[in-house]
Amino acid sequence: MAKDLRAAKNFTNRLARMTPSENDDDVTDSGASLTYPVKATTLRVKGFVLLRRHPCKIVSLSTSKTGKHGHAKIHAVGIDVMSGKKYDDIFTSGHMVYVPVISQKEYIAVDINDAGYMTLIDDAGNTRQDLRAQDDDMRESIAQKLAKQQDTDVLVMQYF
């Protein structure tokens, strides 16, 4: 009897946590995942993958041969799309890895101020001035390229 009572109490507690409260009406979510699984052998250079829980653009892939104990290994090196840090990881070729859902938008840089905020133009001709360069090195690099600009455009990629 006590076992049944304990099970019923646990079920009631879980149900109470799942029941929406009055304040949950403000928050909505599409239920979409931020990652999706793919087989490790389908990864390609310039693609994206999660390396040590960081969304990275792949810059190098190498595959080892199958050894005495089975599976081939894939060594992936990538650059974090948010921080620019380099990460690497080793996967078994037959296993699933997670790929982040990343959208990117391309802009043409027109100007950059001392605080690092850029004036950008998208494909539709709309201007945007709310994106900031991540660090001083990036800001200086963009400023130098804009100063040297003759017949070429300075492209800025935004990942989200």
Secondary structure as GFF3:
##gff-version 3
##sequence-region A 1 160
A	DSSP	alpha_helix	2	18	.	.	.	ID=ss1
A	DSSP	three_ten_helix	22	26	.	.	.	ID=ss2
A	DSSP	beta_strand	35	39	.	.	.	ID=ss3
A	DSSP	three_ten_helix	40	42	.	.	.	ID=ss4
A	DSSP	beta_strand	48	51	.	.	.	ID=ss5
A	DSSP	beta_strand	54	63	.	.	.	ID=ss6
A	DSSP	beta_strand	73	80	.	.	.	ID=ss7
A	DSSP	beta_strand	86	92	.	.	.	ID=ss8
A	DSSP	beta_strand	96	100	.	.	.	ID=ss9
A	DSSP	beta_strand	104	112	.	.	.	ID=ss10
A	DSSP	beta_strand	118	121	.	.	.	ID=ss11
A	DSSP	beta_strand	127	128	.	.	.	ID=ss12
A	DSSP	alpha_helix	136	148	.	.	.	ID=ss13
A	DSSP	beta_strand	154	159	.	.	.	ID=ss14
###
